[in-house]
Amino acid sequence: MIRGVFSDREARVPLIVRGNNAKELGVAAILDTGFSGFLTLPPSAIKELELVWISRVEGLVGDGTHQVFDLYEGVVIWDDDPCEVEIAVSQTEPLLGMGMVYGHDLRIQAIEDGLVTIEAMRPA
């Protein structure tokens, strides 16, 4: 189970991202239910982790405009297991997308200092 906190009207989840240079970086990612990807990181984090570029994609952002994003290959420690994911570069704070959350039970106590939990769903 992954646990975070709801504060300042944002659900934040602590994550560890592992780079190709064996470095690990701890980030507090904001859960973005409008983002269908996995994770975004700022350029400085991409550079520090020496992530490998995969491709460039176009995406629709919250203000209704289309932007081009570079995608990199990275590893997120997800529920204690390494998980290979696509990480998009963005000038914002790290964002956790629904691509990471898919297949999990997401619960948010939407009050100050409320609990955010992400738990793998068990097959019926």
C-alpha positions as CSV (number, residue, x, y, z in Angstrom):
1,M,0.0,0.0,0.0
2,I,1.2,3.5,-0.8
3,R,0.3,6.3,1.6
4,G,0.3,10.0,1.1
5,V,-1.4,13.1,2.6
6,F,-4.0,15.5,1.4
7,S,-2.8,19.1,2.2
8,D,-3.6,22.5,0.6
9,R,-6.3,20.8,-1.5
10,E,-3.8,18.5,-3.1
11,A,-3.2,14.7,-2.7
12,R,0.5,14.1,-2.5
13,V,2.2,10.8,-2.6
14,P,5.9,10.1,-1.7
15,L,7.8,8.2,-4.4
16,I,11.3,7.0,-5.1
17,V,12.5,7.3,-8.7
18,R,15.6,5.3,-9.7
19,G,17.8,6.5,-12.5
20,N,20.1,4.7,-14.9
21,N,23.1,5.8,-12.9
22,A,21.8,3.9,-9.8
23,K,20.9,7.2,-8.1
24,E,17.5,7.4,-6.3
25,L,15.5,10.6,-5.9
26,G,12.6,11.0,-3.5
27,V,9.8,13.1,-4.7
28,A,6.4,14.2,-3.4
29,A,4.1,13.8,-6.5
30,I,0.8,15.5,-6.8
31,L,-2.0,13.1,-7.9
32,D,-3.5,14.4,-11.1
33,T,-6.6,12.5,-12.2
34,G,-6.7,14.4,-15.5
35,F,-3.2,13.1,-16.4
36,S,-3.4,9.6,-18.1
37,G,0.3,9.1,-18.1
38,F,2.5,7.7,-15.3
39,L,4.7,10.5,-13.9
40,T,6.2,13.9,-14.7
41,L,9.5,15.2,-13.4
42,P,11.2,18.6,-13.9
43,P,14.2,18.7,-16.3
44,S,16.7,19.0,-13.3
45,A,15.5,15.6,-12.0
46,I,15.7,14.0,-15.4
47,K,19.3,15.2,-15.7
48,E,20.3,14.2,-12.2
49,L,19.0,10.7,-12.7
50,E,20.5,10.4,-16.2
51,L,17.2,9.0,-17.6
52,V,17.2,7.6,-21.2
53,W,15.1,9.5,-23.7
54,I,12.4,7.4,-25.4
55,S,10.3,9.7,-27.6
56,R,8.4,12.9,-27.9
57,V,4.6,12.9,-27.6
58,E,1.8,15.5,-27.9
59,G,-0.6,15.9,-25.0
60,L,-3.6,18.0,-24.1
61,V,-3.0,20.0,-20.9
62,G,-5.4,21.5,-18.3
63,D,-5.7,24.9,-20.0
64,G,-6.9,23.2,-23.2
65,T,-3.7,23.7,-25.2
66,H,-1.6,21.0,-26.8
67,Q,2.0,20.7,-25.8
68,V,4.9,18.4,-26.8
69,F,6.5,16.4,-24.0
70,D,9.8,14.4,-24.1
71,L,9.4,10.9,-22.6
72,Y,12.1,9.2,-20.6
73,E,12.5,5.6,-19.3
74,G,12.7,5.4,-15.5
75,V,11.9,3.2,-12.6
76,V,9.5,4.1,-9.8
77,I,9.5,2.1,-6.5
78,W,5.8,1.3,-6.4
79,D,4.4,-0.6,-3.5
80,D,8.0,-1.8,-2.6
81,D,8.6,-3.1,-6.2
82,P,10.5,-1.5,-9.0
83,C,8.2,-0.6,-11.9
84,E,9.5,0.6,-15.3
85,V,7.5,3.6,-16.5
86,E,7.5,6.5,-19.0
87,I,8.4,9.8,-17.3
88,A,7.4,13.0,-19.0
89,V,9.4,16.2,-18.6
90,S,7.3,19.1,-17.3
91,Q,8.2,22.4,-15.7
92,T,5.7,21.7,-12.9
93,E,6.0,19.9,-9.7
94,P,6.1,16.1,-10.1
95,L,2.7,14.8,-11.1
96,L,1.4,11.2,-10.6
97,G,-0.9,10.2,-13.3
98,M,-3.7,7.6,-13.6
99,G,-1.4,5.3,-15.6
100,M,0.4,4.5,-12.3
101,V,-2.9,4.3,-10.3
102,Y,-4.8,2.1,-12.8
103,G,-5.7,-1.2,-11.2
104,H,-5.5,0.2,-7.7
105,D,-8.1,1.3,-5.1
106,L,-7.5,5.0,-4.6
107,R,-8.9,6.7,-1.5
108,I,-8.6,10.3,-0.5
109,Q,-9.7,11.8,2.8
110,A,-10.2,15.3,1.3
111,I,-9.6,17.2,4.5
112,E,-6.5,19.0,5.7
113,D,-3.9,16.3,6.6
114,G,-6.2,13.6,5.3
115,L,-4.9,10.2,4.4
116,V,-4.3,9.2,0.7
117,T,-4.0,5.5,0.1
118,I,-3.3,3.6,-3.1
119,E,-3.8,-0.2,-2.8
120,A,-3.5,-2.9,-5.4
121,M,-6.9,-4.5,-6.2
122,R,-7.1,-8.2,-5.8
123,P,-8.8,-10.2,-8.6
124,A,-12.3,-11.3,-7.7
